[in-house]
Amino acid sequence: MFQSVLASLNEGFLRTLEIFGLTLLGAFPLGLVIVFGSTSQLRPLRYVVKFIVWVVRGTPLMLQLLIIYYGPGLILGNNWWGSSSSGRFTAAIIAFVINYACYFSEIYRGGIEGVPKGQSEAGQVLGMTKRQIFSRVILLQVIKRIVPPMGNEIITLVKDTSLARVIAVYEIIWSGQTFIKSTGIIWPLFFTGVYYLLFSGILTILLGRLEKKLNFFRV
């Protein structure tokens, strides 16, 4: 019994890792795009982007998953995601990416605005272009500032991946629940906590080491 439970949990955890990795892969760059929009000199664009960020950050991720997956079918009468597991998984990834990109954008914005403007002005005096100023002067300081809050969001994402089951995406919590329904045993569901704790612990160690490596750059 234990081996079959472990095999099922490992399979669910691999899907959890997949959701986690794809979310970060999409949310990191999309967050930068959003922050450029929210700080744009074009007022209409800035207001629209800020409104979207406000809505995404102000509503539960579970609700966003339900809207993104079921919304097209209810509004357009045609659910383009389909009923297959791949369609549900794609919808979940899109929901996670949009949600975390909005949170990341605010962290990016705080890091960029936290760098003294005098440093950008000094770069201009030295004849540096805007791109050179950002890449050589601003970027390292931004990274130093955003690592702690970004780390908190990444750890939160580990646990939020369990929300994918609301649209029937198979992940580790789902695999643990199946044993309650099929055999009546509950310990596999509690055992999923070990996976989350170990994964979060490894990420905490890695993020801590990253912060130490950036200590040479004082801000």
Order of alpha helices (4+ residues) and beta strands (2+ residues): alpha-alpha-alpha-alpha-alpha-alpha-alpha-alpha-alpha
